[in-house]
Amino acid sequence: MTAAPDRTAPAPPRWQAVDSAAGGLALDLGLYAVSAVFAGITAATSTLLPHRAWGALATFGYALATLAATGQLLARRRHAGTFLAGLPARWAVTGFAWATTALLPVAAQSIQRAAGRTDRAQEEVVVIEHAGARLADHGTPYLGHDAIAALPPAEQLLGYTPYQPGMALFGLPRAAVDAWWTDARVWFALVTAVALAVAVVTLRGTSGPDAPGRGGALLRGVQAATVLPVCALTLATGGDDLPVLALCLLALTLAAAGRPGRAGVAVGVAGALKLFAWPVALVLVCWAATRRAGVRTALGALGLPAVALLPALLIDRDALAENVLRFPLGHGLVTSPAQSPFPGHLIAAALPAGRIVAAALLVAVGVVIAVRLLRRPPRTAATTALICGYGLLAAILLMPSTRFGYLLYPLALLVLAPALALAERRPEVAA
């Protein structure tokens, strides 16, 4: 008797054809070239000064990566299989692109901010650093309703901390020392780099066969989490979503390697930082249940966020509710600035009782996904990534208050799925 295969396709043939054209270099070239245009337009037209500063540096980084990819394509045409056009060289260009379009802007903006520039960080950086200071002084990163109301109206938005308690840890360095390297973005970048490096090592070390295209698929997944403009721009100007994303990707690679307990810990750490990781945690627990490891995975995936919430709950539960529930749901003293024109926001703004309609659609999508998980839980990490990716995409599109940058989650999850599928591909064994 053989295990029933999971029929969710990890990579449509059309995508495989595009991805593998010219040994993957054609899509590399397109990615870097389009990204250079995006960065240039951002530098010239963005009304957000941190974004303009990012674009000014990133344009050159993407342009140089475009030139490198062009050279690789020419080398491949003249000498098939040459080192310059091989997978190691593609990894090198990707690393260079991330260093120049994300890490260099992070360092530059952090240094300029430490020197006195007040326009070199988005509000979330300031919010998280203030949360770190409150955590160090009072044991909770949250201000209560009355404390926020006592702030000047222009500062009330920055009084809210709409994150899970663990996110305040990134603000602790600035609470101790006022220097460029204590900027929260520096630590976001460090955790992101470490998590992605461990994910790559984990996926390369899986016991599955070295299927054709496996290395290229893994590289594409890393590109989606690093050099894609929505990720590089986010890390350089705000950055709080990148360690959450990287930890979720690490959890999925650990799942593909057959380590459900460690996968639960990784996604649990992500869930202690931000709510966006919680849907990934729930789907991973469903995956683990098909391997009789549901409890072991849930201990980390659900237990770590719960433990992180406990101190804030005991110290001031009303402040916790004000920040992580009322404010994101639109019932705070001020309105969230996350107002990207996705369907959920447009419905909420344009229709009578629009917020109720948008919320009903969001709940309907959640019910559909829940039914799917109950009737046919995912049996592979690749399918888990696809369910999480499409589910988060639907949620982002339907939430009344959302940001364009949140698309980095579904994009990276969906692009990583083929690499997970290739890592898990094993001959079927009779049970």
Rosetta blueprint (number, residue, H / E / L):
1 M L
2 T L
3 A L
4 A L
5 P L
6 D L
7 R L
8 T L
9 A L
10 P L
11 A L
12 P L
13 P H
14 R H
15 W H
16 Q H
17 A H
18 V H
19 D H
20 S H
21 A H
22 A H
23 G H
24 G H
25 L H
26 A H
27 L H
28 D H
29 L H
30 G H
31 L H
32 Y H
33 A H
34 V H
35 S H
36 A H
37 V H
38 F H
39 A H
40 G H
41 I H
42 T H
43 A H
44 A H
45 T H
46 S L
47 T L
48 L L
49 L H
50 P H
51 H H
52 R H
53 A H
54 W H
55 G H
56 A H
57 L H
58 A H
59 T H
60 F H
61 G H
62 Y H
63 A H
64 L H
65 A H
66 T H
67 L H
68 A H
69 A H
70 T H
71 G H
72 Q H
73 L H
74 L H
75 A H
76 R H
77 R H
78 R H
79 H L
80 A L
81 G L
82 T L
83 F H
84 L H
85 A H
86 G L
87 L H
88 P H
89 A H
90 R H
91 W H
92 A H
93 V H
94 T H
95 G H
96 F H
97 A H
98 W H
99 A H
100 T H
101 T H
102 A H
103 L H
104 L H
105 P H
106 V H
107 A H
108 A H
109 Q H
110 S H
111 I H
112 Q H
113 R H
114 A H
115 A L
116 G L
117 R L
118 T L
119 D L
120 R L
121 A L
122 Q L
123 E H
124 E H
125 V H
126 V H
127 V H
128 I H
129 E H
130 H H
131 A H
132 G H
133 A H
134 R H
135 L H
136 A H
137 D H
138 H H
139 G L
140 T L
141 P L
142 Y L
143 L L
144 G L
145 H H
146 D H
147 A H
148 I H
149 A H
150 A L
151 L L
152 P L
153 P H
154 A H
155 E H
156 Q H
157 L H
158 L H
159 G H
160 Y L
161 T L
162 P L
163 Y L
164 Q L
165 P H
166 G H
167 M H
168 A H
169 L H
170 F H
171 G H
172 L H
173 P H
174 R H
175 A H
176 A H
177 V L
178 D L
179 A L
180 W H
181 W H
182 T H
183 D L
184 A H
185 R H
186 V H
187 W H
188 F H
189 A H
190 L H
191 V H
192 T H
193 A H
194 V H
195 A H
196 L H
197 A H
198 V H
199 A H
200 V H
201 V H
202 T H
203 L H
204 R H
205 G L
206 T L
207 S L
208 G L
209 P L
210 D L
211 A L
212 P L
213 G L
214 R H
215 G H
216 G H
217 A H
218 L H
219 L H
220 R H
221 G H
222 V H
223 Q H
224 A H
225 A H
226 T L
227 V L
228 L L
229 P H
230 V H
231 C H
232 A H
233 L H
234 T H
235 L H
236 A H
237 T H
238 G L
239 G L
240 D L
241 D H
242 L H
243 P H
244 V H
245 L H
246 A H
247 L H
248 C H
249 L H
250 L H
251 A H
252 L H
253 T H
254 L H
255 A H
256 A H
257 A L
258 G L
259 R L
260 P H
261 G H
262 R H
263 A H
264 G H
265 V H
266 A H
267 V H
268 G H
269 V H
270 A H
271 G H
272 A L
273 L L
274 K L
275 L L
276 F L
277 A H
278 W H
279 P H
280 V H
281 A H
282 L H
283 V H
284 L H
285 V H
286 C H
287 W H
288 A H
289 A H
290 T L
291 R L
292 R L
293 A L
294 G H
295 V H
296 R H
297 T H
298 A H
299 L H
300 G H
301 A H
302 L L
303 G H
304 L H
305 P H
306 A H
307 V H
308 A H
309 L H
310 L H
311 P H
312 A H
313 L H
314 L H
315 I H
316 D H
317 R H
318 D H
319 A H
320 L H
321 A H
322 E H
323 N H
324 V H
325 L H
326 R H
327 F L
328 P L
329 L L
330 G L
331 H L
332 G L
333 L L
334 V L
335 T L
336 S L
337 P L
338 A L
339 Q E
340 S L
341 P L
342 F L
343 P H
344 G H
345 H H
346 L H
347 I H
348 A H
349 A H
350 A H
351 L L
352 P L
353 A L
354 G H
355 R H
356 I H
357 V H
358 A H
359 A H
360 A H
361 L H
362 L H
363 V H
364 A H
365 V H
366 G H
367 V H
368 V H
369 I H
370 A H
371 V H
372 R H
373 L H
374 L H
375 R H
376 R L
377 P L
378 P L
379 R L
380 T L
381 A H
382 A H
383 T H
384 T H
385 A H
386 L H
387 I H
388 C H
389 G H
390 Y H
391 G H
392 L H
393 L H
394 A H
395 A H
396 I H
397 L H
398 L H
399 M L
400 P L
401 S L
402 T E
403 R L
404 F H
405 G H
406 Y H
407 L H
408 L H
409 Y H
410 P H
411 L H
412 A H
413 L H
414 L H
415 V H
416 L H
417 A H
418 P H
419 A H
420 L H
421 A H
422 L H
423 A H
424 E H
425 R L
426 R L
427 P L
428 E L
429 V L
430 A L
431 A L
